[in-house]
Amino acid sequence: MATDITVENEDEVRKTSWEAFVKQDVLNFLLEHNLQAITADDGAGKKAVIKRTAKGDYSVQITSNEIL
Protein backbone atom coordinates (compact mmCIF):
# COMPACT_ATOMS: atom_id res chain seq x y z
CA MET A 1 0.00 0.00 0.00
CA ALA A 2 1.43 3.38 -1.00
CA THR A 3 1.56 6.22 1.50
CA ASP A 4 1.74 9.94 0.93
CA ILE A 5 4.95 11.74 1.87
CA THR A 6 4.34 14.80 4.01
CA VAL A 7 6.77 17.56 4.80
CA GLU A 8 7.22 17.82 8.55
CA ASN A 9 9.67 20.74 8.45
CA GLU A 10 7.69 24.00 8.92
CA ASP A 11 10.34 26.10 7.10
CA GLU A 12 9.94 23.94 3.99
CA VAL A 13 6.17 24.53 4.01
CA ARG A 14 6.71 28.31 4.17
CA LYS A 15 9.22 28.15 1.32
CA THR A 16 6.72 26.39 -0.92
CA SER A 17 3.95 28.86 -0.17
CA TRP A 18 6.31 31.87 -0.69
CA GLU A 19 7.32 30.53 -4.11
CA ALA A 20 3.68 29.93 -5.05
CA PHE A 21 2.76 33.46 -3.93
CA VAL A 22 5.55 34.98 -6.03
CA LYS A 23 4.85 32.91 -9.14
CA GLN A 24 1.10 33.50 -9.00
CA ASP A 25 -0.03 36.62 -7.16
CA VAL A 26 3.05 38.82 -7.63
CA LEU A 27 3.41 37.83 -11.30
CA ASN A 28 -0.29 38.53 -11.91
CA PHE A 29 0.09 41.97 -10.28
CA LEU A 30 3.06 42.75 -12.56
CA LEU A 31 1.06 41.70 -15.63
CA GLU A 32 -2.10 43.59 -14.66
CA HIS A 33 -0.21 46.84 -14.15
CA ASN A 34 2.10 46.39 -17.16
CA LEU A 35 5.28 46.73 -15.07
CA GLN A 36 8.81 45.88 -16.24
CA ALA A 37 10.07 44.59 -12.87
CA ILE A 38 8.87 44.05 -9.34
CA THR A 39 10.62 43.14 -6.08
CA ALA A 40 8.93 41.45 -3.13
CA ASP A 41 10.40 41.05 0.37
CA ASP A 42 8.73 39.21 3.24
CA GLY A 43 10.84 40.96 5.90
CA ALA A 44 12.18 37.64 7.18
CA GLY A 45 14.96 37.12 4.64
CA LYS A 46 13.01 35.88 1.63
CA LYS A 47 13.12 38.05 -1.47
CA ALA A 48 11.88 37.72 -5.03
CA VAL A 49 12.51 39.69 -8.21
CA ILE A 50 10.47 39.31 -11.38
CA LYS A 51 11.71 41.04 -14.54
CA ARG A 52 10.54 41.16 -18.11
CA THR A 53 13.36 40.07 -20.44
CA ALA A 54 14.17 41.62 -23.81
CA LYS A 55 12.43 38.67 -25.50
CA GLY A 56 9.22 39.34 -23.56
CA ASP A 57 9.61 36.40 -21.17
CA TYR A 58 9.57 36.75 -17.39
CA SER A 59 12.55 35.93 -15.20
CA VAL A 60 11.84 34.97 -11.57
CA GLN A 61 14.64 35.01 -8.99
CA ILE A 62 13.85 33.85 -5.44
CA THR A 63 16.43 34.09 -2.64
CA SER A 64 16.41 33.44 1.08
CA ASN A 65 18.74 34.05 3.99
CA GLU A 66 18.80 31.53 6.83
CA ILE A 67 20.47 31.96 10.18
CA LEU A 68 22.01 28.73 11.44
Stockholm file with secondary structure:
# STOCKHOLM 1.0

chainA/1-68         MATDITVENEDEVRKTSWEAFVKQDVLNFLLEHNLQAITADDGAGKKAVIKRTAKGDYSVQITSNEIL
#=GR chainA/1-68 SS CCCCCCCCCHHHHHHHHHHHHIIIIIHHHHHHTTCSEEEEECSSSEEEEEEECTTSCEEEEEEECCCC
#=GC SS_cons        CCCCCCCCCHHHHHHHHHHHHIIIIIHHHHHHTTCSEEEEECSSSEEEEEEECTTSCEEEEEEECCCC
//
